[in-house]
Amino acid sequence: MTDLNDFEKMEREGWANPAIAKGYADGFDRATLVVAQRLSDAVSAGPKSTVLDLCSGHGVVAAELTSRGATVTGLDFSAAMISLAQAAVPDASFIQGDAMSMDFADKSFDAVTIGFGVPHFPDPERGLAEAARVLRPGGHIAFSIWRGKGSDGAFGWLFDAVGRLGDPSVTLPFGPDAHMLADRAAAETKVTKAGFAEVQLIEVPSELHVQQPEDLFDAFDQGAVRAASLLGAQPVLKRDAIRSDLAARTRSQGIKHNGGFLVPAPSVIVSAVRR
């Protein structure tokens, strides 16, 4: 069995940092708001639905769900994120816990949403199977994944810049591919194996908003644990080169908006029905 202890340690320690939690909430706000709406649509959230919002983060999906009248329980392993979520969404209930092993009874919820949380699962198949366990038969799951390497947008630009300009000796602990389930074949295979049917993928043209072109680097460096770990270990000159490259891409391919720039950050929503 592959040892994922270092990956889990990086994730838990990173998201426990209140500055990283706040950095994500601020830096990725525009994109997560749009995706929260699409996730809520995908699970048909409404006044009679009970929804488990896994990896609830700062509460952006929970806020959208509660605005539609759903009864929402949010779960996250980060106390820093739970604190942000509780302040933002007082009408939802938030619990600090482990998505890999939840205390909820079988068939407890009508729907499960996961806003960009699956990439943080040390074992995506196990996490999805656990979500299936607490979901009633016929209930819906919907989760979001960023488009990654090779995509035309923030994450693709980051991978490209680090690959060309970064120190190749700087690596991350071994863990699941963060963008794997944005691929239709991979998503269908793993989601079906976890106990779901009717798997669908929806492309979402999500965007980030930055005030200055250099702020795109800071969004990753201050609000994304894997990216922050990768960028933080770069020598100063290479960090500066990556920052400059991302800023140049933002100037040339971003769209000027409200005194700043809109940067594409495409994502995918995967939805399915519990068998």
C-alpha positions in Angstrom: 0.0 0.0 0.0 1.3 3.4 -0.9 2.3 5.6 2.0 0.3 8.8 2.0 1.2 10.0 5.5 3.3 12.9 4.2 0.5 14.0 1.8 -2.1 13.9 4.6 0.3 15.8 6.9 0.8 18.5 4.3 -2.9 18.9 3.7 -4.0 18.9 7.3 -1.2 21.3 8.5 -1.7 23.6 5.5 -5.5 24.0 5.8 -5.2 24.3 9.6 -3.4 27.6 9.0 -5.9 30.5 9.3 -4.0 32.6 6.8 -4.2 29.9 4.1 -7.9 29.4 4.9 -8.6 33.1 4.5 -6.3 33.3 1.5 -8.4 30.7 -0.3 -11.7 32.3 0.7 -10.5 35.6 -0.7 -8.4 34.6 -3.7 -10.9 32.0 -5.1 -14.1 33.7 -4.1 -15.5 34.5 -7.5 -15.0 31.1 -8.9 -16.3 29.2 -5.8 -19.5 31.3 -5.8 -20.3 30.4 -9.4 -19.6 26.7 -8.7 -21.7 26.7 -5.5 -24.7 27.7 -7.6 -24.0 24.9 -10.1 -23.5 22.3 -7.4 -26.8 23.3 -5.7 -28.6 23.0 -9.1 -27.0 19.6 -9.7 -28.4 18.1 -6.4 -31.8 19.9 -6.8 -31.4 21.6 -3.4 -34.6 22.9 -2.0 -36.7 23.4 1.2 -37.3 19.7 1.7 -33.8 18.4 1.2 -31.1 17.5 3.8 -27.7 18.1 2.3 -24.2 17.1 3.6 -21.7 19.6 2.3 -18.4 17.8 2.6 -15.1 19.7 2.7 -17.3 22.7 3.4 -14.4 25.1 3.5 -15.4 28.7 4.2 -19.0 27.9 3.7 -19.7 29.2 0.2 -21.6 26.1 -1.0 -23.4 25.8 2.4 -24.5 29.4 2.0 -26.0 28.8 -1.5 -27.7 25.6 -0.3 -29.3 27.3 2.7 -30.4 30.2 0.5 -32.6 27.6 -1.3 -34.1 26.4 1.9 -32.1 23.2 2.3 -31.1 21.8 5.7 -27.4 21.8 5.6 -24.7 20.0 7.6 -21.1 21.0 6.7 -18.1 18.9 7.5 -14.4 19.9 7.2 -11.2 18.7 8.8 -9.9 22.3 9.2 -10.9 24.2 12.3 -9.8 27.4 10.6 -12.3 26.7 7.7 -15.1 25.7 10.2 -14.6 29.0 11.9 -15.0 31.0 8.7 -18.0 28.9 7.7 -19.8 29.3 11.0 -19.4 33.1 10.8 -20.6 33.2 7.2 -23.6 30.7 7.4 -25.2 30.7 10.8 -28.2 28.8 9.5 -26.1 25.7 8.7 -24.6 23.3 11.1 -20.8 22.7 10.9 -18.8 19.8 12.2 -15.0 19.2 12.3 -14.4 15.7 11.0 -12.8 13.3 8.6 -14.5 12.7 5.2 -12.8 9.3 5.0 -14.6 8.1 8.1 -17.8 9.9 9.1 -19.9 9.4 12.2 -23.2 9.8 10.3 -25.5 6.8 10.0 -26.1 5.1 6.7 -28.6 6.8 4.4 -28.7 10.0 6.5 -28.9 12.6 3.6 -30.8 13.4 0.5 -27.8 14.9 -1.2 -24.0 15.4 -0.9 -22.0 18.4 -2.3 -18.2 18.7 -2.3 -16.8 22.0 -3.5 -13.3 21.3 -4.7 -12.7 18.9 -1.8 -12.2 15.6 -3.5 -8.6 16.5 -4.5 -7.8 16.7 -0.8 -9.0 13.1 -0.2 -5.9 10.9 0.5 -8.0 8.1 -1.2 -10.7 9.5 -3.5 -12.4 6.1 -4.0 -12.7 5.6 -0.3 -14.0 9.1 0.2 -16.6 8.8 -2.5 -17.7 5.4 -1.1 -18.1 7.0 2.3 -20.2 9.7 0.7 -22.3 7.0 -0.9 -22.8 5.3 2.4 -24.4 8.3 4.1 -26.5 9.1 1.0 -30.0 7.6 0.6 -30.6 5.5 -2.6 -31.6 7.8 -5.4 -29.9 10.7 -3.7 -27.6 13.0 -5.7 -23.9 13.8 -5.3 -22.2 16.6 -7.0 -18.5 17.7 -6.7 -16.3 20.1 -8.4 -12.7 19.8 -9.8 -10.4 22.4 -11.2 -9.1 21.9 -14.8 -5.4 21.4 -14.3 -2.3 20.9 -16.4 -2.7 21.9 -20.0 -5.9 23.9 -19.4 -6.3 27.4 -20.6 -6.5 29.3 -17.4 -5.0 29.9 -13.9 -4.1 26.3 -13.0 -2.8 25.5 -16.5 -0.7 28.7 -16.4 0.7 27.8 -13.0 1.7 24.2 -14.1 3.3 25.6 -17.2 5.3 28.3 -15.4 6.5 26.0 -12.7 7.5 23.4 -15.3 9.5 25.9 -17.3 10.9 28.2 -14.6 10.8 26.3 -11.3 13.4 24.2 -9.6 12.8 20.6 -10.8 14.2 19.3 -7.5 11.2 20.8 -5.6 8.5 18.2 -5.4 5.4 17.5 -3.3 4.6 14.5 -1.2 3.1 11.7 -3.2 -0.7 11.9 -3.4 -3.7 11.6 -5.7 -3.7 13.7 -8.9 -5.6 16.8 -7.9 -7.2 17.1 -11.4 -7.7 13.5 -12.3 -11.5 13.4 -11.9 -11.9 16.3 -14.4 -11.3 13.6 -17.0 -14.6 11.9 -18.0 -13.3 8.4 -18.2 -11.6 8.6 -14.8 -14.6 10.2 -13.2 -17.0 7.6 -14.6 -14.8 4.7 -13.5 -14.2 5.9 -9.9 -17.6 7.3 -9.2 -19.4 4.2 -10.5 -17.1 2.0 -8.5 -18.0 4.0 -5.3 -21.7 3.1 -5.7 -23.2 5.7 -8.1 -24.9 5.7 -11.5 -25.9 8.3 -14.1 -22.5 10.0 -13.9 -22.5 13.4 -15.7 -19.8 16.0 -16.2 -20.6 19.7 -16.6 -18.0 22.2 -17.8 -18.0 25.4 -15.8 -16.3 28.6 -17.2 -15.3 29.8 -13.7 -13.0 32.8 -13.2 -10.8 34.4 -10.6 -10.7 38.1 -10.0 -7.4 39.8 -9.2 -6.7 43.5 -8.6 -3.2 43.4 -9.9 -1.6 40.9 -12.4 0.9 39.8 -9.7 -2.0 38.8 -7.4 -2.6 35.6 -9.3 0.7 34.2 -8.0 -0.3 35.3 -4.5 -3.7 33.6 -4.8 -1.9 30.3 -5.2 0.9 31.1 -2.8 -1.4 32.2 0.0 -4.6 30.2 -0.6 -3.9 26.8 -2.0 -2.0 24.2 0.1 -0.3 22.2 -2.7 0.6 25.3 -4.7 1.8 27.1 -1.6 4.0 24.1 -0.7 5.4 24.0 -4.2 6.0 27.7 -4.6 7.2 28.3 -1.1 10.1 25.9 -1.6 11.3 27.6 -4.7 14.5 29.7 -4.6 13.8 33.4 -4.6 14.8 34.1 -8.1 12.7 31.2 -9.5 9.7 32.4 -7.4 10.1 35.8 -8.9 10.3 34.4 -12.4 7.1 32.4 -11.9 5.3 35.4 -10.4 6.3 37.5 -13.4 5.2 34.8 -15.9 1.8 34.5 -14.3 1.5 38.3 -14.2 2.3 38.5 -18.0 -0.3 35.9 -18.8 -2.8 37.8 -16.8 -2.1 41.0 -18.6 -2.2 39.4 -22.0 -5.1 36.9 -21.6 -7.1 38.2 -18.6 -10.0 40.5 -19.1 -10.0 44.0 -17.5 -12.9 44.2 -15.0 -13.7 46.5 -12.1 -10.2 47.9 -11.9 -8.6 44.5 -12.0 -8.6 41.4 -14.2 -10.8 38.3 -14.7 -8.6 35.2 -15.1 -10.2 32.0 -16.5 -10.1 29.1 -14.0 -12.2 26.5 -15.7 -13.6 23.7 -13.6 -15.8 20.6 -13.9 -18.8 19.5 -11.9 -19.3 15.7 -11.6 -22.8 14.6 -10.6 -24.3 11.2 -10.1 -27.1 9.3 -8.4 -26.7 6.8 -5.5 -27.6 3.3 -6.7 
